[in-house]
């Protein structure tokens, strides 16, 4: 009788844990608030990755773990599923366009937006399509006279790397589109619940805060919508002027911390807003440098990277005052992963760093093999920054697309690191997945 009781108890606990996992989201920055704070501290970071996996095609999205499955989305249009223990491939789901959004997993389904203009729901176990929803079209941002280039059509932004990553909550999937809408669909059927039109492309990933869903737009505004009806509750406009400064929209995704929401903008500021009213509480001047990555926070500080100025910033959450800064030298669009007393950052220079979150001191450093080799000669060895002069033959504005291809193939990071069972996963832009094991991550 005791054996049967123990068996039934174990069966109940197993089924209960599976039910909890099935209704939790795995995706960009771990949770619906879009924060990446893990209440543990890393001990014994190994010097080298314990294994690597190379994908065909460039990768800008972040790896996602769901049970034993590792999901990777590639710019070659394929969504890959691997067993993260054995590296054995489980399935490949092809789409007709680049995959620049991080996949999201909910209730044994994978949700993925493609540049082919389709939002897909795929069975996590089999890789078979369950349903699809067609947007009015996905594309990179483009503007007339962008970079000062005179052309008979809008000029594509070479720094528009990401599409919107989906958010799942209570049977509804939310995602932004290049057609200027934020969509809410039934997660099981793909049926449209509502659509809200902003004033620009939506490549920001939505975040959830109670009854609100928040998202940024290329019109330079952060929107707070009722998650049930899609009705606008408030709107905050950053300092952008669309007629001339078309590149100053919001790519960053909002992150929610109790009664406050943080958002970065390409206008060169990081904003802290009241969650309920959208009132500005403070803003941090990033010296005209874009803030594209999504901030992360712990109990005291907010962490975010900058673009041209090449910094990882630690700001006081309440006041926005700078606590410290760490030089990354290059664009830091990847979002930080925060632990107790530590923060992990990754940059386009190919550096993966573990910093002391109290002062920014480097605790551990790794650089990818391709970035170390620097076969495309993108780095200035003296300054540590991108060497544009050596990469261009003419005016850098016209050569910026060729420059970008060299940088993307050189082993840097745009993806955000992911932690799973004392193992850290991150994918470099040239398609190499790295896994670092830890001896112990203390709770």
C-alpha positions in Angstrom: 0.0 0.0 0.0 2.8 2.4 0.9 4.5 1.6 -2.5 1.3 2.4 -4.4 0.9 5.6 -2.4 4.4 6.7 -3.2 3.9 5.9 -6.9 0.7 7.9 -7.1 2.3 10.8 -5.3 5.3 10.7 -7.7 2.9 10.5 -10.7 0.9 13.5 -9.4 4.1 15.6 -8.8 5.4 14.7 -12.3 2.1 15.6 -14.0 1.8 18.8 -11.9 5.4 19.8 -12.9 4.7 19.1 -16.5 1.5 21.2 -16.4 3.4 24.1 -14.8 6.1 23.9 -17.5 3.6 23.7 -20.3 1.9 26.9 -19.2 5.2 28.8 -18.7 6.8 30.8 -21.5 10.3 30.1 -22.8 11.6 32.8 -25.0 13.4 36.1 -25.3 14.8 37.1 -21.9 13.1 34.2 -20.0 9.8 35.8 -18.9 6.9 38.0 -19.8 8.3 41.0 -18.1 11.4 40.7 -20.4 13.8 40.8 -17.5 16.8 38.4 -17.3 17.5 38.2 -13.6 18.4 34.8 -12.2 18.5 34.6 -8.4 21.8 32.6 -8.2 25.5 33.3 -8.6 27.8 31.7 -11.0 30.7 29.6 -9.6 33.4 27.9 -11.6 33.0 29.3 -15.1 34.9 27.0 -17.5 37.5 28.8 -19.7 36.2 27.3 -22.9 32.8 26.1 -24.1 32.2 22.4 -23.4 30.7 22.0 -26.9 29.8 24.0 -30.0 27.3 23.6 -32.7 27.5 25.3 -36.1 24.4 26.3 -38.1 24.3 27.3 -41.7 23.5 31.0 -42.0 23.8 34.0 -39.8 22.1 34.1 -36.4 20.9 37.2 -34.6 18.1 35.6 -32.4 18.7 34.0 -29.0 18.7 30.3 -28.2 15.7 29.0 -26.3 15.5 25.9 -24.1 12.2 24.0 -23.5 12.6 20.7 -21.7 15.2 18.8 -23.5 14.8 20.8 -26.7 17.1 23.5 -27.8 15.6 25.9 -30.4 17.6 28.0 -32.8 16.3 30.4 -35.5 18.6 31.2 -38.4 18.7 34.0 -41.0 18.6 31.2 -43.6 14.9 30.8 -42.9 15.0 27.6 -40.9 14.0 26.9 -37.3 16.1 24.2 -35.8 15.3 21.9 -32.8 18.1 19.9 -31.2 18.4 17.7 -28.1 20.5 19.9 -25.9 22.1 16.8 -24.2 23.3 15.0 -27.3 23.2 17.7 -30.0 21.1 15.4 -32.1 18.8 17.2 -34.5 15.1 16.6 -33.8 13.5 18.5 -36.6 13.9 21.5 -39.0 11.0 23.8 -39.9 11.7 25.8 -43.1 10.1 29.2 -43.7 10.3 31.5 -46.7 12.3 34.3 -45.0 15.0 35.2 -42.5 14.2 34.4 -38.9 15.4 37.4 -36.9 13.0 37.0 -33.9 13.7 34.7 -31.0 11.3 31.7 -30.9 8.8 31.5 -28.0 7.5 28.2 -26.5 4.1 27.8 -24.7 2.0 24.7 -24.1 4.2 22.5 -26.3 4.0 25.0 -29.2 6.7 27.1 -30.8 5.8 30.5 -32.1 8.0 32.2 -34.8 7.7 35.3 -36.9 9.4 35.1 -40.3 10.5 37.8 -42.7 8.3 36.0 -45.3 5.4 37.9 -43.7 4.0 34.9 -41.8 3.7 34.1 -38.1 3.9 30.3 -37.5 2.8 28.0 -34.7 4.8 24.7 -34.7 4.4 21.6 -32.7 7.4 21.4 -30.3 7.6 17.6 -30.4 7.3 17.0 -34.1 8.1 20.3 -35.8 4.9 20.1 -37.8 3.0 23.3 -38.6 -0.1 23.8 -36.5 -1.4 27.1 -38.0 -0.1 30.3 -39.6 -1.1 33.9 -39.6 -0.3 36.3 -42.4 0.7 39.9 -41.5 0.6 42.7 -44.1 4.3 42.1 -44.7 7.6 42.0 -42.8 10.7 44.0 -43.8 13.7 45.8 -42.6 13.3 49.4 -41.7 13.9 51.8 -44.6 13.6 55.6 -45.0 13.9 58.2 -47.7 17.4 59.8 -47.8 18.6 57.4 -45.0 22.4 57.9 -44.3 22.3 60.8 -46.7 22.0 58.4 -49.6 19.9 59.8 -52.5 17.9 57.1 -54.2 14.6 56.6 -56.0 13.3 54.4 -53.2 13.6 54.2 -49.4 17.1 53.1 -48.2 17.3 50.1 -45.9 18.7 50.5 -42.4 21.7 48.2 -42.1 21.4 48.2 -38.3 17.8 46.9 -38.2 18.7 43.3 -37.0 15.7 42.1 -35.2 12.0 41.3 -35.7 9.6 41.2 -32.8 9.7 38.1 -30.5 6.4 36.7 -29.4 4.9 37.0 -25.9 2.5 34.3 -24.5 0.1 34.7 -21.7 -3.1 32.9 -20.7 -3.8 31.4 -24.2 -3.0 34.6 -26.1 0.1 35.3 -28.2 1.2 38.9 -28.8 3.8 40.1 -31.3 4.7 43.2 -33.3 4.9 43.5 -37.1 6.6 45.6 -39.7 3.1 46.4 -40.9 2.9 48.8 -37.8 0.6 46.6 -35.8 0.8 44.8 -32.5 -1.3 41.6 -32.9 -3.1 39.5 -30.3 -4.0 36.0 -31.5 -5.5 32.9 -29.9 -2.5 30.8 -29.1 -4.2 27.5 -30.0 -5.9 28.5 -33.3 -4.2 31.6 -34.6 -7.6 33.5 -34.6 -7.2 37.2 -34.4 -8.3 38.7 -31.1 -7.3 42.3 -31.9 -4.8 44.4 -33.7 -3.5 47.8 -32.7 -1.9 50.1 -35.3 1.1 52.3 -34.2 2.8 55.0 -36.2 5.7 52.9 -37.3 7.2 49.4 -37.7 7.1 47.3 -34.6 10.3 45.3 -34.2 10.3 45.8 -30.4 9.2 42.7 -28.5 6.2 43.2 -26.2 6.3 42.9 -22.5 3.5 42.2 -20.0 2.6 44.0 -16.8 -0.7 43.0 -15.2 -3.5 44.0 -17.5 -1.1 45.9 -19.8 0.9 44.8 -22.8 3.7 47.3 -23.7 5.6 47.7 -26.9 7.8 50.2 -28.7 7.4 51.4 -32.3 9.6 52.9 -34.9 7.6 56.1 -34.6 9.6 56.6 -31.4 6.7 55.9 -29.0 6.1 53.4 -26.3 2.5 52.1 -26.1 0.6 50.6 -23.2 -2.5 48.7 -24.3 -5.2 46.8 -22.5 -4.2 43.2 -23.1 -7.8 42.0 -23.4 -9.1 44.6 -25.9 -6.0 46.3 -27.4 -7.3 49.7 -26.4 -4.6 52.3 -25.8 -4.1 53.2 -22.1 -1.3 55.6 -22.6 1.5 56.5 -25.0 4.9 58.0 -24.4 6.8 59.8 -27.2 10.6 59.8 -27.1 12.6 62.6 -28.6 12.4 61.8 -32.2 11.3 63.8 -35.3 10.3 61.5 -38.1 10.5 63.9 -41.0 14.3 64.2 -40.9 15.5 61.8 -38.2 13.8 58.7 -39.4 16.3 56.4 -37.8 15.5 57.5 -34.3 12.7 55.1 -33.5 12.5 52.4 -30.8 14.1 49.0 -31.5 14.6 48.2 -27.8 12.0 46.2 -25.9 10.4 47.4 -22.7 11.2 45.8 -19.4 8.9 45.9 -16.4 10.0 46.3 -12.7 7.0 46.6 -10.3 5.4 50.0 -11.0 8.0 51.2 -13.5 8.9 50.4 -17.1 12.2 51.0 -18.8 12.8 51.5 -22.5 15.8 52.5 -24.6 15.6 54.5 -27.8 17.7 55.4 -30.8 17.2 59.0 -29.8 20.1 58.4 -27.4 18.3 58.1 -24.1 17.1 55.4 -21.7 13.8 56.2 -20.1 12.1 55.2 -16.8 8.3 55.7 -16.9 5.5 55.2 -14.5 3.8 52.0 -15.4 0.3 53.2 -14.8 0.4 56.6 -16.4 3.4 56.7 -18.8 4.8 59.7 -16.9 8.5 60.1 -17.3 10.3 59.6 -14.0 13.9 60.0 -15.3 16.0 59.6 -18.4 19.6 58.8 -18.9 21.6 60.6 -21.6 23.7 58.0 -23.5 25.6 60.7 -25.3 23.6 60.4 -28.6 24.4 56.7 -28.7 21.5 54.4 -29.6 20.1 52.0 -27.0 18.9 49.1 -28.9 19.3 46.2 -26.4 16.7 45.5 -23.8 17.7 46.5 -20.3 18.0 44.0 -17.4 17.9 44.7 -13.7 18.5 43.3 -10.3 17.4 44.6 -6.9 19.4 47.9 -7.2 20.7 48.5 -10.7 19.6 48.6 -14.4 22.1 47.3 -17.0 22.1 48.1 -20.7 24.5 48.4 -23.6 25.1 51.3 -26.0 25.9 51.3 -29.7 28.6 53.7 -31.1 30.0 54.7 -27.7 30.5 51.0 -26.7 29.6 50.9 -23.1 27.8 48.5 -20.7 26.1 50.9 -18.2 25.0 50.2 -14.7 22.4 52.8 -13.5 20.6 53.3 -10.2 17.0 52.0 -10.8 15.4 54.7 -8.8 17.3 57.8 -10.0 18.9 56.9 -13.3 22.3 58.0 -11.9 25.3 56.1 -13.3 26.9 53.7 -10.9 29.6 52.5 -13.2 30.4 51.8 -16.9 32.4 49.1 -18.5 33.9 49.7 -22.0 32.8 47.1 -24.6 34.4 49.2 -27.4 31.8 48.3 -30.0 28.0 48.0 -30.5 26.4 46.1 -27.6 22.9 45.2 -28.8 22.8 42.0 -26.9 20.8 42.2 -23.6 22.6 41.5 -20.3 21.9 38.4 -18.2 21.9 39.2 -14.5 22.8 37.1 -11.5 23.2 37.9 -7.8 26.3 40.1 -7.8 27.2 39.3 -11.4 26.2 40.3 -14.9 26.9 38.6 -18.2 27.3 40.7 -21.3 28.1 40.0 -25.0 29.2 42.4 -27.7 29.7 42.6 -31.4 33.5 42.3 -30.8 33.0 38.6 -29.9 33.5 39.2 -26.2 31.5 37.3 -23.6 32.2 38.8 -20.2 31.2 38.0 -16.6 31.3 41.3 -14.6 31.0 42.1 -10.9 27.7 43.9 -10.8 28.9 46.0 -7.8 31.8 47.7 -9.7 32.0 46.4 -13.3 35.3 44.5 -12.7 35.8 41.6 -15.1 35.5 38.2 -13.4 35.8 36.1 -16.6 36.4 36.8 -20.3 36.0 34.8 -23.4 36.4 35.8 -27.1 35.1 33.6 -29.9 37.7 31.9 -32.2 36.6 33.8 -35.3 36.7 37.2 -33.6 40.2 36.3 -32.2 41.4 35.4 -35.7 39.6 38.5 -37.2 39.9 37.1 -40.7 37.8 39.9 -42.1 40.0 42.6 -40.5 37.1 44.4 -38.8 38.9 45.4 -35.5 41.6 47.9 -34.9 44.2 46.1 -32.8 45.3 49.3 -31.0 41.9 50.8 -30.1 39.9 47.6 -29.9 37.1 49.3 -31.9 35.8 48.6 -35.4 38.2 49.8 -38.0 35.9 51.4 -40.6 38.7 53.0 -42.5 40.3 49.6 -43.3 37.0 48.2 -44.3 35.8 50.8 -46.8 37.1 52.0 -50.2 34.7 54.9 -50.6 32.3 56.9 -48.4 31.4 54.7 -45.4 27.7 55.4 -45.8 27.6 53.8 -49.2 29.8 50.9 -48.1 27.9 50.3 -44.8 26.2 47.2 -46.1 29.5 45.6 -47.1 30.9 46.6 -43.7 28.0 44.9 -41.9 28.5 41.6 -43.7 32.1 41.5 -42.7 31.2 42.2 -39.1 28.4 39.7 -39.0 30.6 36.9 -40.3 33.4 37.7 -37.8 32.0 36.0 -34.7 30.4 38.8 -32.7 27.2 38.6 -30.6 23.8 40.1 -31.2 21.9 37.3 -29.4 21.2 37.4 -25.7 22.7 34.6 -23.5 20.4 32.0 -22.0 20.9 30.0 -18.8 19.6 26.5 -18.3 20.6 23.9 -15.7 24.0 25.5 -14.8 24.8 25.9 -18.5 25.0 29.1 -20.5 24.0 29.1 -24.2 24.7 31.9 -26.7 24.9 32.0 -30.5 27.4 34.2 -32.4 26.3 36.0 -35.5 28.2 33.6 -37.8 26.0 30.8 -36.6 28.1 29.1 -33.9 26.2 28.0 -30.7 28.4 28.0 -27.6 27.6 26.2 -24.4 29.5 26.9 -21.2 29.2 24.7 -18.2 29.5 25.7 -14.6 30.7 23.6 -11.7 28.0 25.2 -9.5 25.5 28.0 -9.6 24.7 28.7 -6.0 21.1 29.5 -5.1 
